[in-house]
Amino acid sequence: MNWSLSVIVPVYNEVQSIEPALEVIDQYLRRGWHDYEILVVESGSTDGTAEACDRLAARHATVRVIHQGARRGFGSAMKVGYREARKALLWLVTVDLPFDLECIEQALPLLDSHDCVLSYRSADPRSVQRRIQSWVYNTLVRVALGLPMRHVNSAFKLIKRDVGQAVALDVRADGWFFDTELLYRIRRRGVSWTEIPVPLLDRGTGASSVGRLTFLWLLRELFTFAVRERLGLRTRTALSGGERRTRP
């Protein structure tokens, strides 16, 4: 590949999944990438995950581990990963491997004309309840924030590093709302993007850290964020109008 790649892997209490997941990622990248790193952001795990990450870094020169020291949320880990990445492209891959890694091969040619490649779920094996929640949330995101993306929380995202690092500086969310706000900032900045269909895969091992109340918390964050942004836009518009009126 002509690009270099930083794979960002946020982890918290994933001792059962972290080693096999990183082995799968590294084996895949070794076949086609000459310049890559696997950047693990470990967020204060209590089950031995931190030690497992360090063992992997000792075995693989391509694995680099950053310990946050405390659980600060998915978004916080992602912002650390974006900031500390050293390669030309940023690619989130969580340890549950929610998509076929080969999907990146479909996305790479699109970077000739776009700054980032997002995704939508072309297949979703989750429960009916989870699919309904996803539909409701994405519909509300379109209404409240005007985002045209199909699935804001679809895991596959490939972003040029300079763009990702600049956009991430605007993102305030430290939790699961990170994905939504990241896409909102991408659109507000006028970053060029496109979407590809990526099937969601069943989680193989371990347990998801997304709790039962996550959906309600997301709705609350969405409402708060939308209100704050609308008020902020109105204030900026009013100030701009006032400045124009006072000019001689």
C-alpha positions as CSV (number, residue, x, y, z in Angstrom):
1,M,0.0,0.0,0.0
2,N,1.2,3.5,-0.7
3,W,-0.4,4.9,2.4
4,S,0.9,4.4,5.9
5,L,-1.7,3.5,8.5
6,S,-2.4,4.0,12.3
7,V,-4.9,1.5,13.6
8,I,-6.5,2.8,16.8
9,V,-7.7,0.2,19.2
10,P,-9.4,1.6,22.3
11,V,-9.7,-1.1,25.1
12,Y,-11.2,-1.4,28.5
13,N,-11.5,-4.7,30.4
14,E,-11.0,-6.9,27.2
15,V,-8.5,-9.4,28.6
16,Q,-10.2,-12.3,26.7
17,S,-10.3,-10.5,23.4
18,I,-7.3,-8.2,23.2
19,E,-4.6,-10.7,22.3
20,P,-6.5,-12.7,19.6
21,A,-7.8,-9.5,18.1
22,L,-4.4,-7.8,17.8
23,E,-3.0,-11.0,16.3
24,V,-5.7,-10.9,13.6
25,I,-5.2,-7.3,12.9
26,D,-1.4,-7.6,12.7
27,Q,-1.5,-10.7,10.5
28,Y,-3.8,-9.0,8.1
29,L,-1.7,-5.8,7.8
30,R,1.5,-7.8,7.4
31,R,0.2,-9.2,4.1
32,G,-0.2,-5.8,2.4
33,W,1.1,-2.9,4.4
34,H,4.7,-1.9,4.6
35,D,4.3,1.0,7.1
36,Y,1.7,0.7,9.9
37,E,1.3,0.9,13.6
38,I,-1.3,-0.6,15.9
39,L,-2.0,2.0,18.6
40,V,-3.7,0.6,21.6
41,V,-5.3,3.1,24.0
42,E,-5.9,1.3,27.3
43,S,-8.2,3.1,29.7
44,G,-7.6,1.9,33.3
45,S,-8.6,-1.8,32.9
46,T,-9.0,-3.8,36.0
47,D,-9.0,-7.4,34.6
48,G,-5.4,-7.8,33.3
49,T,-6.0,-6.1,30.0
50,A,-3.2,-3.5,30.6
51,E,-0.6,-6.3,31.2
52,A,-1.8,-8.2,28.2
53,C,-1.3,-5.1,26.0
54,D,2.2,-4.6,27.3
55,R,3.1,-8.2,26.5
56,L,1.8,-7.7,22.9
57,A,3.9,-4.6,22.5
58,A,6.9,-6.4,23.7
59,R,6.4,-9.1,21.1
60,H,5.4,-6.9,18.2
61,A,7.3,-3.8,17.1
62,T,4.2,-2.6,15.3
63,V,2.2,-2.4,18.5
64,R,2.3,0.7,20.7
65,V,0.4,1.1,23.9
66,I,-0.8,4.2,25.6
67,H,-2.2,3.8,29.2
68,Q,-4.7,6.4,30.1
69,G,-4.6,5.3,33.7
70,A,-8.4,5.6,34.3
71,R,-11.6,5.0,32.5
72,R,-12.5,8.2,30.8
73,G,-14.8,7.0,28.0
74,F,-14.6,5.8,24.4
75,G,-14.4,9.3,23.0
76,S,-11.6,10.2,25.3
77,A,-9.6,7.2,24.2
78,M,-10.3,8.0,20.5
79,K,-9.1,11.6,20.9
80,V,-5.8,10.3,22.5
81,G,-5.4,7.9,19.6
82,Y,-6.0,10.5,17.0
83,R,-3.6,12.9,18.7
84,E,-0.8,10.4,19.2
85,A,-1.1,8.6,15.8
86,R,2.0,8.9,13.6
87,K,0.9,7.5,10.2
88,A,-1.0,9.1,7.3
89,L,-4.3,7.4,7.8
90,L,-6.4,6.8,11.0
91,W,-8.5,3.7,11.2
92,L,-10.6,2.6,14.2
93,V,-10.8,-1.1,14.8
94,T,-12.3,-2.3,18.1
95,V,-11.4,-5.6,19.6
96,D,-14.7,-7.2,18.8
97,L,-13.7,-6.9,15.1
98,P,-17.2,-5.7,14.0
99,F,-16.3,-5.7,10.3
100,D,-14.2,-7.6,7.8
101,L,-10.8,-6.0,7.8
102,E,-10.6,-6.3,4.0
103,C,-13.3,-3.5,3.8
104,I,-10.4,-1.1,3.9
105,E,-9.4,-2.2,0.4
106,Q,-12.7,-0.9,-0.9
107,A,-12.2,2.4,0.9
108,L,-8.6,3.2,-0.1
109,P,-9.2,4.3,-3.7
110,L,-11.9,6.7,-2.5
111,L,-9.2,8.7,-0.7
112,D,-8.0,10.1,-4.0
113,S,-11.1,12.3,-4.0
114,H,-12.2,12.4,-0.4
115,D,-10.6,13.1,3.0
116,C,-12.5,10.4,4.8
117,V,-14.5,7.3,4.1
118,L,-17.4,6.5,6.5
119,S,-19.7,3.5,6.4
120,Y,-23.3,2.4,6.8
121,R,-24.4,-1.1,8.0
122,S,-25.5,-3.1,5.0
123,A,-26.3,-6.0,7.3
124,D,-27.0,-6.0,11.0
125,P,-27.2,-9.3,13.0
126,R,-28.1,-7.6,16.3
127,S,-31.4,-8.1,18.1
128,V,-34.6,-6.4,16.8
129,Q,-34.5,-4.1,19.8
130,R,-31.0,-2.9,19.0
131,R,-31.8,-2.3,15.4
132,I,-34.9,-0.3,16.3
133,Q,-32.8,1.8,18.7
134,S,-30.3,2.4,16.0
135,W,-33.0,3.5,13.5
136,V,-34.5,5.8,16.1
137,Y,-31.2,7.3,17.1
138,N,-30.0,7.9,13.5
139,T,-33.4,9.4,12.6
140,L,-33.2,11.8,15.5
141,V,-29.6,12.7,14.5
142,R,-30.8,13.7,11.0
143,V,-33.6,15.8,12.4
144,A,-31.7,17.5,15.2
145,L,-28.3,18.0,13.6
146,G,-29.1,17.7,9.9
147,L,-26.5,15.0,9.3
148,P,-27.1,13.1,6.1
149,M,-24.9,10.1,7.0
150,R,-26.9,6.8,7.2
151,H,-25.4,5.3,10.4
152,V,-23.4,7.7,12.5
153,N,-22.2,4.9,14.8
154,S,-21.2,2.4,12.1
155,A,-17.7,1.3,13.2
156,F,-15.7,1.6,9.9
157,K,-14.1,5.0,9.6
158,L,-11.0,5.8,7.6
159,I,-9.7,9.4,7.9
160,K,-6.6,11.2,6.7
161,R,-4.5,12.0,9.8
162,D,-4.2,15.8,9.3
163,V,-8.0,16.0,8.9
164,G,-8.8,13.7,11.7
165,Q,-6.5,15.4,14.2
166,A,-7.9,18.9,13.2
167,V,-11.5,17.8,13.5
168,A,-10.9,15.9,16.8
169,L,-9.7,19.2,18.4
170,D,-13.3,20.4,18.1
171,V,-14.9,17.4,19.6
172,R,-16.0,17.7,23.3
173,A,-17.6,14.3,23.8
174,D,-15.6,11.8,25.9
175,G,-18.2,9.0,25.7
176,W,-20.2,7.2,23.1
177,F,-21.4,10.4,21.6
178,F,-18.0,10.9,20.1
179,D,-19.0,9.3,16.8
180,T,-21.9,11.6,16.3
181,E,-20.0,14.7,17.2
182,L,-17.1,13.7,15.0
183,L,-19.3,13.4,12.0
184,Y,-21.0,16.7,12.9
185,R,-17.7,18.5,13.0
186,I,-16.6,16.8,9.8
187,R,-19.6,18.3,8.0
188,R,-19.4,21.7,9.7
189,R,-15.7,22.0,8.6
190,G,-16.7,21.1,5.0
191,V,-14.5,18.0,5.0
192,S,-15.1,15.8,1.9
193,W,-16.5,12.4,2.8
194,T,-18.2,9.4,1.3
195,E,-19.8,6.2,2.6
196,I,-19.4,2.5,1.8
197,P,-21.6,-0.4,2.8
198,V,-20.0,-2.5,5.5
199,P,-21.8,-5.5,7.1
200,L,-21.8,-5.6,10.9
201,L,-20.4,-8.9,12.2
202,D,-21.3,-10.8,15.3
203,R,-19.0,-10.3,18.3
204,G,-16.9,-13.4,18.8
205,T,-15.5,-13.2,22.3
206,G,-15.8,-11.0,25.4
207,A,-18.7,-8.8,26.4
208,S,-19.6,-5.4,25.0
209,S,-18.9,-2.4,27.3
210,V,-22.1,-0.7,25.9
211,G,-24.5,-0.9,28.8
212,R,-28.3,-1.1,28.7
213,L,-28.7,2.6,29.5
214,T,-26.3,3.7,26.8
215,F,-29.2,4.4,24.4
216,L,-30.9,6.7,26.9
217,W,-27.6,8.5,27.6
218,L,-27.0,9.0,23.9
219,L,-30.4,10.5,23.5
220,R,-29.7,12.9,26.4
221,E,-26.4,13.9,25.0
222,L,-27.9,14.4,21.5
223,F,-30.6,16.7,22.9
224,T,-28.1,18.7,25.0
225,F,-25.7,19.0,22.1
226,A,-28.3,20.0,19.6
227,V,-29.7,22.7,21.9
228,R,-26.2,24.0,22.7
229,E,-25.2,24.1,19.0
230,R,-28.4,25.9,18.0
231,L,-28.0,28.5,20.7
232,G,-24.4,29.0,19.7
233,L,-25.2,29.4,16.1
234,R,-27.9,32.0,16.9
235,T,-25.5,33.9,19.1
236,R,-22.8,33.9,16.4
237,T,-25.3,35.0,13.8
238,A,-26.6,37.8,16.0
239,L,-23.0,39.0,16.8
240,S,-22.1,38.9,13.1
241,G,-25.2,40.9,12.2
242,G,-24.5,43.4,14.9
243,E,-20.9,43.9,13.7
244,R,-22.2,44.5,10.2
245,R,-24.7,47.1,11.4
246,T,-22.1,49.1,13.3
247,R,-19.8,49.5,10.3
248,P,-19.6,53.0,8.9
